[in-house]
Amino acid sequence: MHKQPKLSVVGAGPGDIDLITLKGIKVLASANVVLYDALVDVGLLQYAPTAEHIFVGKRRGCYSYQQDQINELIVSRAKSHGHVVRLKGGDPFVFGRGAEEMDYAGYNGLDVALVPGISSAISVPAAQHIPVTKRGSAESFWVITGTTKDHKLSDDIHLAAKSKATVVILMGMAKLKAIIELFKNEGKAKTPIAIIQNGTTENEKIGTGTVASIQGIAKKKGLSNPAIIIIGEVVKHRERILDIQKNYAARALVY
């Protein structure tokens, strides 16, 4: 029986395998082929035990496949095998190039579907008790890529630095110095900032400080990609929650 060529783009969530959606697991179970990224925990492949698993990850300066090769692989495997699941970290529509892959597949006659994922832009800060909005601290938030396709600093960061919003920067560690200078130039040297590496995983590392101090903290803690940068007053909430918990525990011991 001929298998209908189909692409399902599935968001794997921020890193912790328990943070994939139930629908994502169900779609993986129906896959004939799974193409997965570098930021996807391979433990998720257990949900597609009979499928062919192909690593197509991309990291800065290291490419297993170029994007056009991935596009072609999706189409060729779908036509030869049937259902291809493209498993991507976070949410595929938040700097994940999921839309591009769906366009290419659609133009080549494949049925296409999307299963949204939990975006690392919101969930990684949340897992460290940092809300992206909070009454009295931030009424909105920006989610920006630190590096454009031309490997330049996004112009949107210039605009974001002028606002009172929380600024969440993905893939920005290579441009950390330039980002810091931008915020300093806007008079925000004392603004709280956090950097979270490998968020929601067992290898997670975090550094917090101010715009003025964070470069030294990042160097001391060895923080690098994959990491998320969060800039804004909301970063203080993490320390507040930790203090509340510590004080409650101390009171409980007294009583």
SERO-4910 file (N, C-alpha, C, O; in steps of 0.05 Angstrom, whole numbers):
BEGIN
 pado doro    nc1    nc2    nc3   cac1   cac2   cac3    cc1    cc2    cc3    oc1    oc2    oc3
  Met    A     17    -24      0      0      0      0     18     25      0     36     27     16
  His    A     12     44    -18     27     68    -20     21     86      4     -2     91     11
  Lys    A     43     96     17     40    114     40     38    143     30     55    151     14
  Gln    A     19    157     40     15    185     33     39    202     43     45    202     67
  Pro    A     53    216     24     75    233     33     66    256     51     48    271     43
  Lys    A     77    258     74     68    278     93     91    288    110    109    273    118
  Leu    A     90    314    116    109    326    135     94    336    159     75    352    156
  Ser    A    102    328    183     93    340    208    116    353    222    136    340    228
  Val    A    114    379    226    135    394    240    127    395    269    105    405    276
  Val    A    143    384    287    136    381    315    155    396    333    180    393    331
  Gly    A    144    412    351    161    426    371    167    408    394    149    397    407
  Ala    A    193    405    400    202    387    421    202    400    449    206    387    469
  Gly    A    198    427    449    200    441    475    228    450    481    246    446    464
  Pro    A    233    461    505    258    475    511    282    457    517    304    467    518
  Gly    A    277    431    522    300    414    529    293    390    545    299    367    538
  Asp    A    279    394    567    269    373    584    249    356    568    230    367    557
  Ile    A    254    330    566    236    314    548    208    312    558    189    306    543
  Asp    A    203    318    584    176    318    594    160    343    585    136    344    589
  Leu    A    173    362    572    160    386    564    152    386    534    144    407    523
  Ile    A    153    363    521    140    360    495    110    357    500    102    348    521
  Thr    A     93    364    480     65    361    484     56    332    480     70    317    467
  Leu    A     32    326    490     21    299    487     16    294    457     20    272    447
  Lys    A      7    315    443      2    312    414     28    306    399     28    291    380
  Gly    A     50    319    408     76    314    396     84    285    398     95    274    379
  Ile    A     79    273    421     86    245    426     69    227    408     79    208    396
  Lys    A     43    234    405     26    218    388     34    219    359     33    199    345
  Val    A     42    242    350     51    245    322     77    230    317     81    217    297
  Leu    A     96    231    337    121    216    334    115    186    331    129    173    316
  Ala    A     95    176    345     89    148    345     80    139    317     81    115    310
  Ser    A     70    158    301     61    151    274     81    156    252     76    154    228
  Ala    A    106    164    260    126    172    241    139    148    227    143    127    240
  Asn    A    145    151    202    162    132    188    191    140    188    210    124    188
  Val    A    196    167    189    222    178    190    222    202    209    202    218    208
  Val    A    242    205    225    245    229    243    271    243    237    293    231    239
  Leu    A    269    268    229    293    285    226    294    303    250    276    319    255
  Tyr    A    316    302    265    317    317    290    341    335    292    362    330    280
  Asp    A    338    356    308    358    377    311    378    372    334    374    354    350
  Ala    A    398    390    335    418    388    356    407    394    383    418    383    403
  Leu    A    387    411    385    376    419    411    354    400    421    342    405    442
  Val    A    350    378    407    329    359    414    342    336    431    362    325    422
  Asp    A    331    330    454    340    308    470    334    282    455    311    277    448
  Val    A    354    265    451    350    240    436    332    221    450    323    201    439
  Gly    A    327    226    476    308    210    491    280    210    479    264    192    483
  Leu    A    274    231    464    248    233    451    244    213    429    222    207    421
  Leu    A    266    203    418    264    184    396    252    158    405    244    142    388
  Gln    A    250    153    431    238    129    441    208    128    433    196    106    433
  Tyr    A    196    151    428    168    152    421    163    146    391    141    145    382
  Ala    A    185    142    376    183    134    348    202    110    344    221    112    328
  Pro    A    196     88    358    215     66    358    219     51    332    241     40    327
  Thr    A    199     52    314    202     37    289    210     56    266    214     46    243
  Ala    A    213     81    271    219    101    250    250    102    245    266     94    262
  Glu    A    257    111    221    285    117    215    292    144    228    276    163    226
  His    A    314    145    243    322    169    257    346    182    243    367    169    239
  Ile    A    344    207    235    365    221    220    372    247    234    354    264    237
  Phe    A    397    250    243    406    275    256    413    295    235    430    290    218
  Val    A    400    318    236    405    340    216    411    366    231    405    387    222
  Gly    A    424    363    254    428    386    272    447    407    260    465    401    245
  Lys    A    442    431    269    460    453    261    468    468    287    451    475    303
  Arg    A    493    472    290    504    488    312    522    509    299    532    505    276
  Arg    A    527    530    313    544    552    303    571    540    293    586    528    308
  Gly    A    577    544    267    602    535    255    603    505    249    624    495    240
  Cys    A    581    491    254    581    462    249    554    453    238    534    455    251
  Tyr    A    554    445    213    529    437    199    531    409    189    548    402    173
  Ser    A    512    392    199    510    365    188    498    366    160    506    352    142
  Tyr    A    478    384    158    463    388    132    458    418    129    453    432    149
  Gln    A    461    428    105    452    455     99    421    455     98    409    434     94
  Gln    A    409    478    101    380    479    101    367    469     75    347    455     77
  Asp    A    379    475     52    368    465     27    370    434     25    353    421     13
  Gln    A    390    423     38    393    394     38    372    381     56    361    360     50
  Ile    A    366    395     78    345    385     96    318    386     82    302    367     84
  Asn    A    312    407     68    287    410     53    284    387     33    263    375     31
  Glu    A    306    381     19    305    360     -2    302    333     11    288    315      1
  Leu    A    315    329     34    313    303     49    285    298     59    275    276     57
  Ile    A    272    319     68    244    317     77    226    306     54    211    288     57
  Val    A    229    319     30    213    311      8    219    283     -2    201    267     -7
  Ser    A    245    277     -5    252    251    -15    244    228      4    234    207     -5
  Arg    A    248    232     30    240    211     49    209    209     51    199    186     54
  Ala    A    195    231     49    166    229     50    155    214     26    136    198     28
  Lys    A    167    218      2    158    204    -22    166    175    -22    153    158    -35
  Ser    A    187    168     -8    196    140     -7    186    125     17    182    100     16
  His    A    181    139     40    174    126     65    146    132     75    134    116     89
  Gly    A    136    157     69    110    165     78    111    188     97    115    211     89
  His    A    107    184    123    104    205    143    131    213    154    144    197    168
  Val    A    140    237    149    165    248    160    158    268    182    142    286    179
  Val    A    170    264    205    167    283    227    193    298    230    215    287    233
  Arg    A    190    324    228    213    342    232    212    352    261    195    369    267
  Leu    A    230    342    278    229    347    306    249    370    313    273    367    309
  Lys    A    238    392    322    254    416    326    252    426    355    231    424    367
  Gly    A    274    437    365    274    447    392    255    471    396    250    486    377
  Gly    A    245    474    420    227    496    426    201    495    410    189    474    407
  Asp    A    193    518    398    170    519    380    181    524    352    197    541    348
  Pro    A    172    508    332    183    510    305    179    537    291    193    543    272
  Phe    A    159    552    301    153    578    288    167    602    303    162    625    296
  Val    A    183    596    323    198    617    337    228    612    331    242    598    345
  Phe    A    237    625    310    264    623    300    272    594    294    296    587    298
  Gly    A    253    578    286    259    550    281    259    542    252    265    519    246
  Arg    A    253    560    234    252    555    205    231    534    197    233    523    175
  Gly    A    213    529    216    192    509    209    174    518    186    166    501    170
  Ala    A    169    544    184    152    554    163    165    550    135    151    543    116
  Glu    A    191    553    134    206    549    109    204    520    100    199    514     76
  Glu    A    207    502    118    206    474    112    179    465    103    176    449     85
  Met    A    158    476    116    131    470    108    124    481     80    111    468     64
  Asp    A    134    505     74    130    517     48    142    499     26    129    492      6
  Tyr    A    167    490     31    181    474     11    166    447      7    163    438    -16
  Ala    A    158    435     29    144    409     28    117    413     13    110    396     -4
  Gly    A    103    434     19     77    439      6     80    443    -24     64    432    -39
  Tyr    A    100    458    -32    105    462    -60    112    436    -75    108    434    -99
  Asn    A    122    417    -60    129    391    -72    108    370    -68    114    346    -71
  Gly    A     84    378    -62     62    359    -61     57    344    -35     40    326    -35
  Leu    A     71    351    -14     67    337     12     44    350     27     40    374     26
  Asp    A     29    333     42     11    344     62     28    354     85     49    342     92
  Val    A     20    377     97     36    388    118     20    393    143     -4    400    141
  Ala    A     32    390    166     19    395    192     39    406    212     63    401    209
  Leu    A     29    421    231     47    432    252     36    424    280     12    427    285
  Val    A     54    415    297     48    412    325     64    433    341     89    430    342
  Pro    A     52    453    352     67    474    366     83    462    390     75    441    401
  Gly    A    104    475    396    120    467    419    121    489    440    114    512    434
  Ile    A    130    483    464    133    503    485    159    518    479    181    507    479
  Ser    A    156    544    474    179    560    466    199    564    489    191    570    511
  Ser    A    225    560    483    245    565    503    246    594    512    255    600    534
  Ala    A    237    612    495    238    640    501    222    647    526    229    666    540
  Ile    A    201    632    531    184    637    555    189    616    577    190    623    600
  Ser    A    192    591    568    193    569    588    220    567    603    221    560    626
  Val    A    242    574    589    268    572    602    270    593    625    279    586    647
  Pro    A    263    618    620    262    637    642    243    629    664    249    630    688
  Ala    A    219    619    656    199    611    675    209    589    694    203    589    718
  Ala    A    224    570    683    234    548    699    254    558    720    259    544    740
  Gln    A    265    582    716    283    594    735    269    617    750    282    635    761
  His    A    242    615    751    226    635    766    228    663    755    225    683    770
  Ile    A    232    666    729    233    692    717    209    695    698    209    682    677
  Pro    A    189    711    705    166    715    687    174    735    665    190    754    671
  Val    A    164    733    641    170    753    621    153    778    624    160    800    615
  Thr    A    130    775    637    113    798    645    106    796    674    104    774    685
  Lys    A    104    819    687     95    820    715     84    847    721     95    867    714
  Arg    A     61    847    734     47    873    740     66    891    756     78    884    776
  Gly    A     70    915    745     88    934    758    116    934    749    132    952    754
  Ser    A    124    912    734    151    910    725    154    910    694    171    923    683
  Ala    A    136    895    681    137    894    651    110    889    640     96    870    648
  Glu    A    101    905    622     75    903    609     76    887    583     55    880    572
  Ser    A    100    883    573    104    868    548    132    856    546    148    862    564
  Phe    A    136    840    526    163    829    523    170    826    493    153    822    476
  Trp    A    196    829    488    207    824    461    221    797    461    234    790    480
  Val    A    218    783    439    234    759    434    249    763    408    237    766    387
  Ile    A    275    764    410    292    773    387    314    753    383    325    742    402
  Thr    A    321    748    358    345    733    352    369    751    354    369    774    345
  Gly    A    390    741    367    414    757    371    430    761    346    444    781    342
  Thr    A    427    742    327    443    743    303    425    738    279    410    718    278
  Thr    A    426    756    260    409    753    235    422    733    216    444    722    222
  Lys    A    409    727    194    420    708    175    445    719    162    461    703    151
  Asp    A    451    745    164    476    757    155    497    758    177    518    771    174
  His    A    491    745    199    509    744    222    514    771    235    535    776    245
  Lys    A    494    789    233    495    815    244    476    817    268    458    801    270
  Leu    A    480    837    284    462    842    307    436    853    296    435    871    280
  Ser    A    414    841    305    388    849    296    382    879    303    387    888    325
  Asp    A    371    893    283    363    921    288    342    924    310    340    944    323
  Asp    A    326    902    313    305    903    333    315    906    362    302    917    379
  Ile    A    340    897    366    352    900    393    356    929    399    354    937    422
  His    A    363    945    379    366    974    383    340    986    393    340   1002    411
  Leu    A    318    978    381    292    988    388    284    978    416    273    993    433
  Ala    A    289    952    421    281    940    446    296    953    470    285    956    492
  Ala    A    321    961    465    337    973    487    325   1000    496    331   1009    518
  Lys    A    308   1012    479    296   1038    486    270   1034    501    259   1054    512
  Ser    A    259   1010    502    233   1005    514    236    997    543    258    992    553
  Lys    A    212    995    556    212    986    584    205    956    586    202    945    607
  Ala    A    202    944    562    194    916    561    216    897    570    240    904    569
  Thr    A    209    873    577    228    851    581    239    844    553    224    842    534
  Val    A    265    840    552    278    833    526    290    805    529    308    800    545
  Val    A    280    787    512    290    759    512    305    755    486    294    758    464
  Ile    A    331    748    488    347    746    464    357    717    461    369    706    479
  Leu    A    350    705    438    359    678    432    383    679    414    385    697    398
  Met    A    401    660    417    424    658    399    440    684    400    449    694    379
  Gly    A    444    695    424    457    721    426    484    722    440    496    743    442
  Met    A    494    699    449    519    699    464    543    709    448    561    722    459
  Ala    A    543    703    422    566    713    406    566    743    403    586    755    396
  Lys    A    543    755    409    541    785    406    537    798    434    528    821    435
  Leu    A    543    784    455    538    794    482    550    821    487    537    839    498
  Lys    A    575    824    479    589    850    484    574    873    470    570    894    482
  Ala    A    566    869    445    552    890    430    524    895    442    515    918    443
  Ile    A    511    874    451    485    878    464    487    894    490    471    912    494
  Ile    A    507    888    506    512    902    531    517    932    525    507    949    539
  Glu    A    533    937    505    540    965    498    515    981    491    511   1004    498
  Leu    A    497    968    476    472    980    467    455    989    492    446   1012    493
  Phe    A    453    971    511    436    977    534    450    998    552    437   1014    565
  Lys    A    476    997    554    491   1017    569    486   1045    557    483   1064    571
  Asn    A    487   1046    530    483   1072    517    455   1083    521    451   1107    518
  Glu    A    436   1066    529    409   1075    535    405   1081    565    383   1084    574
  Gly    A    428   1082    579    427   1088    608    417   1065    625    405   1069    646
  Lys    A    421   1040    616    410   1017    630    431    998    642    428    974    643
  Ala    A    453   1010    650    475    994    661    467    979    686    478    957    692
  Lys    A    447    990    701    439    977    726    415    958    722    406    946    742
  Thr    A    406    955    698    383    937    693    390    908    698    411    899    689
  Pro    A    373    893    712    379    865    717    380    848    691    365    854    672
  Ile    A    396    828    691    399    811    668    406    782    677    419    778    698
  Ala    A    396    763    662    403    735    668    411    721    642    400    727    621
  Ile    A    429    702    644    436    685    622    432    656    631    442    648    652
  Ile    A    416    641    616    411    613    623    420    596    600    410    598    578
  Gln    A    438    578    606    449    559    586    437    531    590    434    522    613
  Asn    A    431    518    568    419    491    569    395    490    588    392    472    605
  Gly    A    377    509    585    354    512    602    336    487    603    332    473    583
  Thr    A    326    481    626    308    459    634    321    431    631    307    411    633
  Thr    A    347    430    627    361    404    625    379    400    650    383    419    666
  Glu    A    390    376    652    408    371    676    434    386    674    448    388    694
  Asn    A    441    397    650    465    412    647    461    442    649    478    458    641
  Glu    A    438    450    659    431    478    660    450    494    678    459    485    699
  Lys    A    457    518    668    474    537    683    461    564    681    449    571    660
  Ile    A    464    580    702    452    607    702    471    627    714    485    621    734
  Gly    A    471    651    703    486    673    714    467    697    715    454    703    695
  Thr    A    467    712    738    450    736    740    467    759    749    487    755    763
  Gly    A    459    783    742    474    807    750    460    831    738    435    832    736
  Thr    A    476    851    731    466    874    717    478    876    690    497    862    683
  Val    A    468    894    673    479    898    647    509    904    649    525    895    633
  Ala    A    516    920    670    544    928    674    562    904    682    586    903    676
  Ser    A    551    885    697    568    864    709    567    837    695    583    819    700
  Ile    A    548    833    677    542    806    667    564    794    650    568    769    650
  Gln    A    580    810    636    601    798    620    621    784    638    630    762    631
  Gly    A    629    796    660    647    783    678    636    758    691    650    738    695
  Ile    A    610    759    697    597    736    709    595    713    689    600    690    696
  Ala    A    589    720    664    587    699    643    614    686    638    616    662    634
  Lys    A    635    702    639    662    691    636    670    673    659    681    651    655
  Lys    A    664    682    683    670    667    707    656    640    708    667    620    716
  Lys    A    631    640    699    614    615    700    617    599    674    605    577    673
  Gly    A    631    609    655    635    594    630    609    591    614    605    571    601
  Leu    A    593    612    614    567    611    600    571    615    570    585    634    561
  Ser    A    559    598    554    561    601    525    535    589    512    517    581    526
  Asn    A    534    589    486    511    577    472    510    547    477    530    534    482
  Pro    A    486    536    477    459    548    473    450    562    499    447    549    520
  Ala    A    444    588    497    436    603    520    415    624    513    413    632    489
  Ile    A    400    632    533    380    653    529    387    676    548    395    672    571
  Ile    A    385    700    537    391    725    552    365    739    559    348    743    541
  Ile    A    361    745    584    336    759    592    344    785    606    360    785    625
  Ile    A    334    807    596    341    834    606    315    848    615    296    851    600
  Gly    A    315    857    640    292    871    650    288    867    680    300    850    693
  Glu    A    270    884    691    265    883    720    254    856    730    257    850    753
  Val    A    241    841    711    229    816    719    250    796    729    243    777    744
  Val    A    275    800    722    297    781    731    298    781    761    306    761    773
  Lys    A    291    803    774    292    805    804    272    785    817    276    778    840
  His    A    252    777    802    232    759    814    244    733    822    235    721    842
  Arg    A    264    723    808    277    698    815    289    699    843    284    681    859
  Glu    A    304    720    849    316    723    875    295    727    897    298    717    919
  Arg    A    273    741    890    251    746    908    239    719    917    234    715    940
  Ile    A    233    702    897    221    676    903    239    659    920    231    646    940
  Leu    A    265    659    913    285    643    928    286    653    957    289    637    976
  Asp    A    285    680    961    286    691    988    261    684   1004    263    677   1027
  Ile    A    238    685    991    213    678   1004    214    649   1014    206    643   1036
  Gln    A    223    631    996    225    603   1004    245    598   1026    240    582   1045
  Lys    A    267    612   1025    288    609   1046    277    619   1073    282    607   1093
  Asn    A    264    642   1072    253    654   1097    231    636   1109    229    633   1133
  Tyr    A    214    625   1091    193    607   1101    205    582   1114    196    573   1136
  Ala    A    226    571   1102    239    547   1113    251    553   1140    250    537   1158
  Ala    A    263    578   1142    276    585   1168    254    588   1189    259    580   1212
  Arg    A    231    600   1183    210    603   1202    199    576   1211    192    572   1234
  Ala    A    197    558   1192    187    531   1198    205    516   1217    195    501   1234
  Leu    A    231    521   1215    250    508   1234    246    519   1262    248    504   1282
  Val    A    241    545   1264    237    558   1290    213    546   1304    213    541   1329
  Tyr    A    191    542   1289    167    532   1301    167    502   1303    148    490   1313
***
